[in-house]
Amino acid sequence: MPIKQDIYQAMIIVADNLQITDPEISAAVDERNPEPVKNLVRAVVASGADAIDINPGPLKKDAAEIMTFLVETVQSVTSKTLLLDTTSAEAIEAGLCAATSRVIINGFSLEPQKCRNILPLAGKFGVDIVGYVLYPDSSVPTEEDGFFKITLELIDQAQKSGVSPNRLIIDPVVAPLIWANGTAHNRALLSFLYRLDDLAGVALRRIAGLSNLSTGRAPAEKKRLAQRTFLPMMAAAGLDMVLMQVFQTDVVATAKACDMITGDKIFSWAVID
């Protein structure tokens, strides 16, 4: 049965803290111990998360069982939107079956296996899905034309799988600044976000993984400064959802201020921290 989806607010803050790379979460998953997961989820909600990204990794073993455990555990403490973030189609389907909250599949690309195995689940369950702006070999475009060509193909593949464009959330894939072409990619990304609806010919939502920007070794304060600088640029270009580490209180405050200033809510200084 399709899961009910609602219209989103101006900019959704998605916590990407729930990851298998966290040793405490990894141990909790191995032991099927819900308490560390519950504690983390309570903390990210208290820190301002509107949605929770569940990232258990590629899940080559016990995929369905692990995702079911995580979805049920997260839902036991919050009704926030869930993003199922794995390359395992088996795990995503199990998570969708276990879900009672709003769910988004995160996500698919033009890689044939993902179009074949993951994308059809969005049509089957009637949920939204993130489409990554990547070439089939998972490389990123550096020119704006490349962004649009890939996006049009994502739309085409989605429609072939019975997923309408209003279910598609485009992720232009923020590049790490330390990449040789990182700044060029991110400049093209901003122009792409701003012009997306006009050139695609359809209204599309946009999501971006802000943490990608500061991948690599650097002082934490410089990483946060880079994120606080780039996020308003993306917000002004029409970003709808931002995937981020929500324990960075200054970056979260920037996200909430962007939402208040660029969104359609009645302005309130109470939201600006």
N, C-alpha and C positions, 0 to 999 in steps of 0.2 A: 504494500500500500504506500502511495507517495506520502512523504513527510511534509507537513504544512510549512511553507516558507512565508515570511513577511517582508515588507519593504524596510530597508535599512535606513538609519539616520545618516547625518552628513558624513562623518568619518568614524569608522569602527576601529577601536584599539584591540588587536588580537595578541594575546600573550603567547610568545613562543618559548616559554620557560619549561614546558613539560616535554622533555626530550630524554631519550634513552642514553644520551651521552652524559647525563647527570648521574654520577655513581650511586647516589641515594635512590634515584628513580629506577636505575637499572637493577639494583638489588631488590627493590620492592616488586618489580615486575617478575624477576626470577622466583621470588618467594610467594608471589601472589598476595602480597601484604598491602592492603589498601590504605593504611594510615599515612605513610609518607606522601602518597599521591593526594589524598584528601587535604593534608596540611598545606601542600604546595598550592593546590587549587584555591583554597580559602585565602591564602596570602596574595595570589595574583588578582583575585577578584577585589580584595581590599585595596590593592594598589591601583585599581582603575581599569582592569580588563573588561571589555565588553564581550569578548569571545575567547575561547581556549583552543589553541592548536595542539592536537595530540600527535606527537611525533615519536613513534616507537622504533624508527629505523626501517630497513628493508624487510625484516621479518621473514626469514627463510624457514623458520621452524616454529610450530605452534602459533601461526599467524592469527587465525581466527580466534583462538582462545585468549591470546594476549590482548588483541584489540577489544574484544568483548569485555574483558576484565577492566581495561582502562576506561572505556566508555561508561560502563555501569558505575565504576568508582567515581569518576568525575561528576556524573549526573546525580550521584547520591548527595552532593554538597552544593550543586549549582544547576540552574536551568539555562545558563548562558549558551550561546551558539557554540557548536563544536566544529572544528576543522579536522578532518581525518587526513593526516599527512604521512603517507607511506607509499612506496612503489608496489606494495603487495595488493593485488586486486582481491584476493581472498580475505585479507584483513579488512579492507574497506567495506566489502559486502557484509562481513560479520558485524562491523561497527554500525553500519546502516540498519541492520536488523535489530541491533540492541538499542538504538537511539530512540529516545522520546523527545529530546530537545531538537531545535533547529540544527541542521547539519549541512556542512559544505565539504565537498571532496576536494582535497588539496594534494594533487591536482593531476593534470595530464599535459603532455606536450605532443609534438608531431612525431615523436618516436613511435614507430608502427605498433610495438607491443602495448604501449599505453593507450593509443587510439583504439586498439582491438579489445583490450581487457578492462581498462579503467573507465574510459569515457562512456561506454554504454550503461554503466551503473547509474549515472546521473539521470538518464532517461528512464531506466527501470524504476528507480525510487522517487523520481520527480524532485530532485534536489539540485542546488547550484553546484558548479564545479569551476575550479580555477584552471585557467589555461596559461601555460608558461610560454612567453615569447622567446622560443629557442628553435634553432634549426633541428632537423631530425637527428643530427649527430650530437645534440646538446650544446653546441657552440652558440655564442650570443652574437646578435647583429651589432654593428658599430655605426651604421648609417640609418637614418630615419626611414628610408625606403624599405630596408630590411625588416624593421619593426612592423610596418604595415602589411607587407607581403605575408609574413608569418601569421599575423592576426587574421587576415582574410582566410588563410588556410585553416586556422583554428576554428573560425566560424563555420566554414564549409564542413570540416570533419564533425563538428558538433551537430550540425543540422542533419548530416547523414546518419547520426546515431540517435536521432529523435530528440536532441537537446536544442531548444530555441535560444537565440542570442540573449534573451533576458535572463537565462539561467547561467550565462557565461560571465566569469569575472577574470579580467585580463591582468596577468602579472608580467610586467616588462622586464623583470629580473634585474634588480639593482646590482651593479658590478662593484666588487671591492676596489677601493681607491688605489690600492697597491698594484693592481693589474696594469700592464703596459698600456692597454687601451681603456682602462677603467673610467677616466674622466671623460674621454670622448664618447664612450657608451652612455654615460649618465647624462651628458648634455643632450644627446639625441633622445634619450628617454624622456626628458622633460618636455621637449617639443612634441614628441609622440603622444604623451599623456594629454597635452593641451589640445591637440588636433584630432584625437582619436575618433570621436563621434562623427565629425564632419567627413573624414576620409573613409571611415568604415561604413558610413551610411546607416548606422544603427546606434542607439544608445547602449553603451557598454559600461559596466562597473569596472573599477580599477583597484588592484591591491598591490602592495609592494613590501618586500622584506627589508626593513630598514637596517637590521643588524648586519646584512651582507656588506653594507657600505664600509664598515670598519673591521672587516676580517683581517686577521694578521696581527703581528706584534706592534703595539704602540701604547703609550700611556693612556689609562682609562679616561682621564679627563679630556684628552684630545679626541678620542673616539666619540665621546658623548657630544663634544662640540661639533664634530663633523655631522653627526646625526641631527643635532638641533638646528644646524644650518640647512641641511638638505631637505628635511621634512617639510618646512614651510614652502619651499619651492615646489615640491610635489603636491602639497595641499592646494596651492594656488593654481596648479595645472589640472586639478580635478580629482585627486586621489580620494577614494571612498573608504578604503580599509588599509591599515598599516599593521604589519606583523613585527613585533618588537619585544625586547626584554623589558617587562613592566616594572622591574625593581630599580630601574634607572629613573628616579623620581623627576629629575630635571627634564629628561626627554619626554616623559609622560605628560608633564605640565605643558611642554611645548605642543604636544599633540592635541591636548584639550583646548589650548588657546587657539590653535589653528582651526579646530572644529568650530569654536565659537565665532571666530572672525570671518571664516570663509563659508560657513554653513548658513542655513536659513532659519536658525533659531533666534529668538529674541535675545539680544545681547545682555549679559550679566557679568559684572566685575567679579561676582562670587566664584565664577569658574576659573578665573585667571589667578594662578598661584605663582 
